[in-house]
Structure formats: structure tokens, C-alpha cells
Amino acid sequence: MKMLGVEFENCPSCTGVWLDRGELAALTRSRGGKALRVEVLNQKRTKFVCPKCRPAAILFEGNHNLAEDFQLDICAKCQGIWFDRGEFPSLLKNRDHS
């Protein structure tokens, strides 16, 4: 998928969204907002494997400066971000109304 010049992947079966490193900041800047930042919060592993680095990297819980109440999954190796079903559209919708 492509939005505002940023190409990202989505999973057709679970409707989750994967953004490579820097794509979230680029997307939010291009929508006129403050760039969003994310970072690995701790070493708490999730049950997911990074779709880019697999099987070499497990996703970890991540911290963010978002108002939304959800936990991001971040690859410590490539810094990609996984949004579970509904999280990415919710993020974009809420940022448009803020």
C-alpha cells in the first residue's frame, strides 16, 4: 500500500500494518503533524517474529509519544513497527482530528 508517498505493507489475513524504520515519521510529517517517535521500551518479547528480519529477530514492546492507548511492536534489529488490526487507521483518524 502507498499513502502520501510512503509505501508500507499490510497483512491481508489479519489486516495488521508493517512500517519500515522512518516511515511512521515520514507519514505523519507529510500529513502536517508532528513526527511520531517510537523506541524499544524494554526487552519484553512479544509472540511475533519480525516480518523483515525473520527468523532472526523477535518483536519487542515499544514506547511511543502517541495519545492512543496501545502497545506497538518494534523490531530491535531493523526498527520496523507492527500495528495490530485497527491500530494504524485509529492512529491516522485521531491525528487528523487533533
C-alpha positions in Angstrom: 0.0 0.0 0.0 1.1 3.6 -0.5 -0.1 6.7 1.3 1.3 10.2 0.8 4.4 8.9 -0.8 5.1 6.3 1.9 4.9 2.7 0.9 4.0 0.2 3.6 3.0 -3.4 3.9 -0.3 -4.8 5.3 -1.3 -8.4 6.0 -4.5 -9.4 4.1 -5.4 -12.1 6.7 -5.1 -10.1 9.9 -5.2 -6.6 8.5 -2.1 -5.6 10.5 0.3 -3.0 9.1 4.1 -3.0 9.0 6.1 0.2 8.6 9.8 0.2 8.0 12.1 2.4 10.0 11.4 6.1 9.4 8.1 5.5 7.6 5.9 6.5 10.5 7.7 9.8 11.0 7.6 10.5 7.2 3.9 9.7 7.0 2.9 11.9 10.0 5.1 14.8 8.8 3.6 14.6 5.3 0.1 14.8 6.9 1.1 18.1 8.6 1.6 16.7 12.1 4.5 16.4 14.5 6.7 13.4 13.6 5.9 10.5 15.8 8.7 8.7 17.7 8.9 5.2 18.8 11.6 3.3 20.7 12.1 -0.1 22.2 10.6 0.2 25.7 12.1 -2.9 27.3 13.3 -6.3 26.5 9.8 -7.9 26.8 9.5 -10.1 23.9 6.2 -10.4 22.1 5.0 -13.6 20.4 5.7 -12.2 17.0 8.7 -12.5 14.6 9.8 -9.5 12.6 8.4 -9.9 9.0 11.5 -8.3 7.5 14.3 -10.0 9.6 12.7 -13.3 10.3 13.5 -15.6 11.8 16.5 -13.7 13.2 14.5 -11.1 15.2 11.6 -11.1 17.7 9.4 -8.0 18.1 9.6 -6.2 21.4 7.1 -4.0 23.1 7.7 -0.4 22.2 7.2 3.1 23.7 5.8 6.0 21.8 4.6 9.6 22.0 1.1 8.8 20.8 -2.1 9.6 22.6 -3.6 6.3 21.6 -3.7 3.6 24.2 -2.0 0.7 22.5 1.4 -1.1 22.7 3.4 -1.1 19.5 5.6 -4.0 18.5 9.1 -3.0 17.3 12.0 -4.9 15.8 15.1 -4.2 17.8 17.2 -5.1 14.8 15.6 -3.1 11.9 13.4 -0.7 13.9 10.3 -1.6 11.9 6.9 -1.2 13.6 3.9 -3.5 13.6 0.4 -2.2 14.1 -2.2 -4.8 15.1 -5.6 -4.8 13.4 -7.3 -1.4 13.7 -4.4 0.4 15.4 -3.0 2.1 12.3 -6.3 3.5 11.0 -7.1 4.6 14.5 -3.8 6.5 14.8 -4.4 8.3 11.5 -8.0 9.2 12.3 -7.2 10.5 15.7 -4.3 12.6 14.4 -6.5 14.1 11.8 -8.9 15.3 14.5 -6.3 16.6 16.9 
